């Protein structure tokens, strides 16, 4: 991941929840225009693992 993307994501994480939802919605809207190749199964499994690990971290902070 390049430095610009890292900086963008770090800034995103500092936003309040409502602003995060707004930014995510706009990024998804703009991303819909890209012609992306289909994801392979390994990429999908890796993404799912990452999401579940992040959810586990959040749950352990609040529970």
C-alpha positions as CSV (number, residue, x, y, z in Angstrom):
1,X,0.0,0.0,0.0
2,X,1.5,3.4,-0.9
3,X,2.0,6.3,1.5
4,X,-0.9,8.3,0.1
5,X,-3.4,5.5,0.7
6,X,-2.0,4.9,4.2
7,X,-2.4,8.6,5.0
8,X,-6.0,8.6,3.7
9,X,-6.9,5.5,5.8
10,X,-5.3,7.0,8.9
11,X,-7.3,10.2,8.4
12,X,-10.4,8.1,7.9
13,X,-9.9,6.4,11.2
14,X,-9.8,9.7,13.0
15,X,-13.2,10.8,11.7
16,X,-16.3,10.7,13.8
17,X,-18.7,7.7,12.9
18,X,-21.1,9.8,10.9
19,X,-18.3,11.3,8.8
20,X,-16.9,7.8,8.3
21,X,-20.2,6.6,6.9
22,X,-20.4,9.6,4.6
23,X,-16.9,9.1,3.3
24,X,-17.4,5.3,2.9
25,X,-20.6,5.9,0.9
26,X,-18.9,8.4,-1.4
27,X,-15.9,6.1,-2.0
28,X,-18.2,3.2,-2.8
29,X,-20.2,5.4,-5.2
30,X,-17.1,6.5,-7.0
31,X,-15.6,3.0,-7.0
32,X,-18.6,1.6,-8.8
33,X,-17.3,3.2,-11.9
34,X,-14.1,1.1,-11.9
35,X,-13.7,-2.0,-14.2
36,X,-12.3,-4.5,-11.7
37,X,-11.4,-8.1,-12.3
38,X,-13.3,-10.7,-10.3
39,X,-11.9,-11.6,-6.9
40,X,-10.4,-15.0,-6.5
41,X,-11.4,-17.2,-3.5
42,X,-8.1,-16.7,-1.7
43,X,-8.5,-12.9,-1.8
44,X,-12.1,-13.2,-0.5
45,X,-11.0,-15.5,2.4
46,X,-8.2,-13.2,3.3
47,X,-10.5,-10.2,3.4
48,X,-13.1,-12.1,5.5
49,X,-10.4,-13.1,7.9
50,X,-9.2,-9.5,8.3
51,X,-12.8,-8.3,8.9
52,X,-13.4,-11.0,11.6
53,X,-10.1,-10.3,13.3
54,X,-11.0,-6.6,13.4
55,X,-14.5,-7.3,14.8
56,X,-12.9,-9.6,17.5
57,X,-10.6,-6.7,18.5
58,X,-13.5,-4.3,18.7
59,X,-15.6,-6.7,20.8
60,X,-12.8,-7.3,23.2
61,X,-12.4,-3.6,23.7
62,X,-16.1,-3.1,24.5
63,X,-17.1,-6.3,26.2
